[in-house]
Amino acid sequence: MMNIDKVLLIIIIANVAFSIKGFSDRLFLDKYKFQIGAIKRGEQIRMFTSAFLHVDYMHLILNMYVLYIFAPIIIIKLGVVKFLILYVGSLLAGNVLTLKYHKDELYYSAVGASGAVAGIIYAAILLNPDMRLMMFPLPIPIPGYIFGLGYLLYSIYGMKKQLGNVGHSAHLGGAIGGYILMLIVYPSIFLTSTTTILLLGVPIVLLLLFGHKLK
């Protein structure tokens, strides 16, 4: 089996290489980005490839930095295979929710690893609910479970209000994917993080039940 550092490095290198290619080659970017119309025509590969493209260097660096910080928490505790399940599963969950939410907007498009990264963040929070994280604009670190709840609520609000040029649905879908997959691949977490599971689970359940009313 590959060294765990190499696996993370390969993911980061793939993101950097494909993103830089997309920065200078518009045809490449257009061919592999997430786009509702193209996916509906049968180009499902975009559900995966879009997560290795980014809009600019700041977008790329931010996602890769966050991944670099949180991925080792998962890899060290669960191993590289479960990390990959969480990463790819969250990636796809983010794009599935985006496809569902924007299904009638044929020209809607997006790129970025944010869905996958959001899933890894949530998995890490479940492993260590008391970790301290920064949430802009608050100047002080807050417990991970508070950050996770705030992130969920902000993403739901962002979807509803279409805030900024941000893929809130991908972030939210990725977070939900990371949450659910973490419970599946590491069920003993029910014994160690029960309160956090319940706290983060309430808005997720409400979203799954009433999400259709966000539009």
C-alpha positions in Angstrom: 0.0 0.0 0.0 1.2 3.5 -0.8 2.6 5.7 1.9 -0.2 7.9 3.3 1.8 11.1 2.7 2.1 10.0 -1.0 -1.6 9.6 -1.4 -2.4 13.1 -0.1 0.5 14.4 -2.2 -0.9 12.8 -5.3 -4.3 14.3 -4.7 -2.8 17.8 -4.2 -0.6 17.4 -7.3 -3.5 16.3 -9.4 -5.5 19.3 -8.3 -2.6 21.7 -9.0 -1.8 20.2 -12.4 -5.3 20.1 -13.8 -6.2 23.5 -12.4 -3.1 25.2 -13.9 -3.9 23.5 -17.2 -7.4 24.9 -17.0 -6.2 28.4 -16.2 -4.4 28.6 -19.6 -6.6 26.3 -21.7 -10.3 27.4 -21.8 -11.3 24.5 -23.9 -9.9 22.1 -21.3 -11.7 23.9 -18.5 -15.0 23.9 -20.5 -14.7 20.2 -21.3 -14.3 19.0 -17.7 -16.0 21.6 -15.5 -19.3 20.8 -13.8 -22.2 22.0 -16.1 -25.8 21.0 -15.7 -26.7 20.8 -19.4 -23.6 18.8 -20.3 -24.1 16.3 -17.4 -27.8 15.9 -18.4 -26.6 15.1 -22.0 -24.6 12.2 -20.6 -21.2 13.7 -19.6 -21.3 12.3 -16.1 -17.5 12.3 -16.0 -17.8 16.0 -15.2 -19.2 15.0 -11.8 -15.7 13.9 -10.9 -13.3 15.9 -13.1 -14.8 19.3 -12.0 -13.4 18.7 -8.5 -9.8 18.9 -9.8 -10.3 22.3 -11.5 -10.3 25.7 -9.9 -11.2 29.2 -11.0 -7.9 30.9 -10.0 -4.8 30.4 -7.8 -6.4 31.7 -4.6 -9.3 29.2 -5.0 -6.8 26.4 -5.6 -4.4 27.4 -2.8 -7.2 27.8 -0.2 -8.7 24.4 -0.9 -5.3 22.6 -1.0 -4.2 24.3 2.2 -7.3 23.3 4.1 -7.0 19.7 2.7 -3.4 19.6 3.8 -4.4 20.6 7.3 -7.4 18.3 7.8 -6.6 15.2 5.7 -3.8 13.9 8.1 -6.3 13.8 11.0 -8.4 11.3 9.0 -5.5 9.3 7.5 -3.7 8.8 10.8 -6.8 7.7 12.6 -8.6 5.7 9.9 -6.0 4.9 7.3 -5.7 5.9 3.6 -8.5 3.7 2.2 -11.2 5.2 4.4 -9.8 8.6 3.8 -10.2 8.1 0.0 -13.8 6.8 0.5 -14.5 10.0 2.5 -12.8 12.3 -0.1 -14.3 10.8 -3.2 -17.7 10.2 -1.6 -17.9 13.8 -0.4 -16.8 15.1 -3.8 -19.6 13.2 -5.5 -22.2 14.1 -2.7 -21.4 17.8 -3.3 -22.0 17.5 -7.0 -25.1 15.4 -6.6 -26.7 18.0 -4.4 -25.7 20.7 -6.8 -27.1 18.8 -9.8 -30.4 18.3 -7.9 -30.6 21.9 -6.6 -29.8 23.5 -10.0 -31.3 20.9 -12.2 -33.3 23.4 -14.3 -30.4 25.8 -14.8 -28.8 24.2 -17.9 -26.0 26.7 -18.0 -25.1 26.5 -14.4 -21.4 25.6 -14.0 -18.9 25.2 -11.2 -15.4 23.9 -10.4 -13.4 23.2 -7.3 -12.5 20.6 -4.6 -14.6 22.4 -2.0 -17.2 19.6 -1.7 -14.6 17.0 -1.1 -12.7 19.3 1.3 -15.9 20.1 3.2 -16.5 16.4 3.7 -13.0 15.9 5.1 -13.5 18.9 7.5 -16.7 17.4 8.8 -15.2 13.9 9.2 -12.3 15.5 11.2 -14.8 17.4 13.4 -16.6 14.2 14.2 -13.3 12.6 15.2 -12.3 15.6 17.3 -15.3 17.8 18.2 -13.3 20.0 20.5 -10.7 21.0 17.9 -10.4 24.8 17.7 -11.2 26.4 14.3 -11.4 30.0 13.0 -14.7 31.2 11.4 -14.5 34.6 9.7 -15.2 37.2 10.9 -14.9 36.0 14.5 -11.3 36.8 15.8 -11.1 33.8 18.2 -11.0 30.1 17.7 -14.2 28.2 18.3 -14.9 24.5 19.0 -15.2 22.3 16.0 -18.8 21.3 16.6 -19.8 25.0 16.7 -17.9 25.7 13.5 -19.6 22.7 11.9 -23.1 23.8 12.9 -22.4 27.4 11.7 -21.0 26.2 8.4 -24.1 24.1 7.7 -26.5 26.9 8.6 -24.5 29.4 6.5 -24.4 27.1 3.5 -28.1 26.5 3.7 -28.7 30.3 3.9 -26.2 30.9 1.0 -28.1 28.4 -1.2 -31.4 30.1 -0.4 -30.1 33.6 -1.1 -27.6 32.7 -3.8 -24.9 34.6 -2.0 -21.9 35.5 -4.1 -20.1 33.4 -6.7 -19.8 30.5 -4.4 -21.0 26.9 -4.8 -22.9 26.7 -1.5 -24.7 23.5 -2.6 -21.4 21.7 -3.3 -20.1 22.8 0.1 -23.3 21.6 1.8 -23.5 18.4 -0.1 -19.9 17.6 0.6 -20.3 18.3 4.3 -23.3 16.0 4.5 -21.4 13.3 2.5 -18.5 13.5 4.9 -20.8 13.3 7.9 -22.8 10.3 6.7 -19.8 8.4 5.3 -17.9 8.9 8.6 -20.7 7.2 10.5 -20.5 4.3 8.0 -16.8 3.8 7.8 -16.1 4.4 11.5 -19.3 3.4 13.5 -17.5 3.4 16.8 -17.7 7.2 16.6 -21.2 6.9 17.9 -19.7 6.1 21.3 -17.2 9.0 21.4 -18.9 11.9 19.6 -22.6 11.3 20.3 -23.5 14.9 21.1 -21.7 16.3 18.1 -23.4 13.7 15.8 -26.8 14.7 17.1 -26.0 18.5 16.9 -24.8 18.3 13.4 -27.4 15.8 12.4 -30.5 17.9 13.1 -30.0 20.5 10.4 -28.9 17.7 7.9 -32.1 15.8 8.6 -34.2 18.9 8.3 -32.5 19.8 5.0 -33.1 16.3 3.6 -36.8 16.5 4.6 -37.6 20.1 3.7 -34.7 21.0 1.3 -37.2 21.3 -1.6 -38.6 24.4 0.0 -35.3 26.3 -0.3 -36.0 27.3 -3.9 
